[in-house]
Amino acid sequence: MGASVLERDRGMLDVLMLARMPLTASTYHRLRARRGAFRRGVAATAAALAGMALCAGPAGASTLVIEGAGDGHGVGMSQDGAYGLAIHGASYQAILAHYYTGTTIGQAPAKAVIRVLEGSRVVKVPLERYVRGVVSAEMPSSWPLPALEAQAIASRSYSLTSHAGGSRFDVYSDTRSQVYEGVAAETAATNAAVNDTAGQIVLYDGRPAATYFFASSGGMTENIENSFLGSQPEPWLRGVADPYEGKASSWKLSMSFPAAASRLGGLVKGSFRGIEVLARGVSPRIVSAKILGSRGTTPVTGPQLAEAFGLSSTWAYFSVKSGATIRREPDHSGKAPVASPPASPPASPPAPAPAPAPGPQGGAQAPAAAANTSTTGGAAAG
């Protein structure tokens, strides 16, 4: 029968969304106390690439500059955005309605149990106990209660729509699904959020909705089909403006052309000449592009580029710096290279509340987006 489920799915996100499962690689969540380390890791990677001993060539003196925004796949709820909405007075109901278009709040099945793969064994955990072990791992406990409550409902809904291991288990205990750290990670604040929303889940058209989430949108979320390539559009997973996100989640890195070519490997035909973007989503994350080489071009997806360069999202723009001159790489998407799109706050927002100091800023795993996607029986990661 071939490889085991675990071997077959290792490194991939396999989560049920109704009857479709686009495959992608591990996602990005706001894990506690790891975000600073991730940012330092990206900077260190960029510095290492720039400092490599490089071969001479026509483009040897040129530098590829990559500017982008966001941290994660961009589908569903931005955890940073939920924080921003919460400190500006939004309720958990408003936060969920903002990110999951056209949804309502309903009730989970009574006595639901989640099958969690921990290491090599599957453990059965009652739904509410499971959610307590997730919220405390996915979001800093010092964040405002409405954000924690929104996370609790999103995590609860996600677990009920996930069948990552088919008939064997429902969810992984890590970012291939959502992070579950059990009783040891629970806090009073996150448990209060779970208790306040006990049994509540997100519904679309009366059915449990797959509620994906990620660390930071950069200013706008993305349609599912533009991020989890190969998936079908879903009406509740549409790109929306994130009114309280933007410059804080922007990023930039540079590397020499030979270093870029090394990262791209076999995708480059001949000598590396640049990157031409063909299409972007609404956010504007890259959907498709071409690698330009002296011997031809190679079609690539946004996730392939993010994986190759170690980017925290597919929201990226490319420029070439030669001496004091900087020129934009060809981009046929029609999306202007801005740090983040205009984002209008909800109508008549409440007066801003003083922002509490965020807890330990979580991190994000380095992208490892799949080069190829396909549609099978579920959906990709929360």
Protein Blocks (a to p, Z undefined) as FASTA:
>chain_A
ZZafklmmgoiacddehjaccdddddddddehklmmmmmmmmmmmmmmmmpccdddfklm
pccddddededjhiajafklmmmmmmnopafklmmmmmmghiacddddehiacdddehja
ccdddfklmmmmmmmmmpcfkbcfklmmmmmmmmmmmmmmgcfkommbmbdcbfklccce
bjmlpcfklmmmmmmmgoiacdeehiacdddddfbeolpacdfklmmgoiacdfklccdd
dfkgcjkmgccddddfklmmmmnmmmpghjafbdcdfbdcfklccfbdcdddfkbccddd
fklmmmmnopabfbdcddddehjbccddddfkopacdfbdcddddehiacdddddddddd
dddddddddfbdcddfbdcdZZ
